[in-house]
């Protein structure tokens, strides 16, 4: 997959079949659209192209910088590449771009920049300045400039009762099982392993502390989770705590993973951790011994759960 950091960078002599959206989560609803896109390119000998945006348009238009996203740009790119997309254009969304008229968008971007053969888009898609244009306008531009418009009907979209908003809500509430069902894969946290206070090591449960650089990434509700990761060419399971470590009077949010069957050095390593199941809320214990006992109980539960998976 070729990745372009702006529309102006894109260059191809082939015709393209395009879809547009933020695709946050690349969930099962998005996947239906992307499968249509890839099928269309196979039939028409065109290249597939996804136009997406960063920052998220809501961050720019609504001043909603606090919006939390399901994917980092790297995570989204990886998911789309696995699906077989040919070209991904990640365009910087700003006020200037939002002020493009609908026809300017159709002519200068779809035709001049993307050499478009067809666009596949949802029935409720809106575009152009103030999101004033709709699918009927797009069909009109298609007739004028010579490209096809394939509309994804309300029935098709509504048959997948899922949205990025619903998934964000499920993750924020700790309902990982529902989120993973809607995503079609396990929700993932990606980051670098950094040195923490190393308290886990002193009580017999060493942990890897994950630092997530992207402050817009949605972190699940505080608590203890079963997770898995791919470390040194093997799948390793673990238990993850997200929270403040109240038993030792922690003040800052930390994400710590105790891997069940791994003893290597991970410092400064970039890893991805897939969140499988929530075990419990984070608790404050009156002693370290009670904390150790609870962690062992969590570990036993996780091992029992994992044995049913593998």
Secondary structure, 3 states (H helix, E strand, C coil): CEEECCHHHCCCCCCEEEEECCCCCCCHHHHHHHHHHHHHHHHHCCEEEEEEECCCHHHHHCCCCCCCECCCHHHHHHHHHHHCCCEEEEECCCHHHHCCCHHHHHHHHHHHHCCEEEEEEECCCCECHHHCECHHHHHHHHHHHCCEEEEECHHHHHCCCCCHHHHHHHHHCCCHHHHHHHHCCCEEEEEEEECCCCHHHHCCCCCEEEECCCCCECCCCCEEEEEEEEECCEEEEEEEEEECCHHHCCCCCEEEEEECCCCCCCCCCEEEEEEEEEEECCCCCCCHHHHHHHHHHHHHHHHHHHHHHC
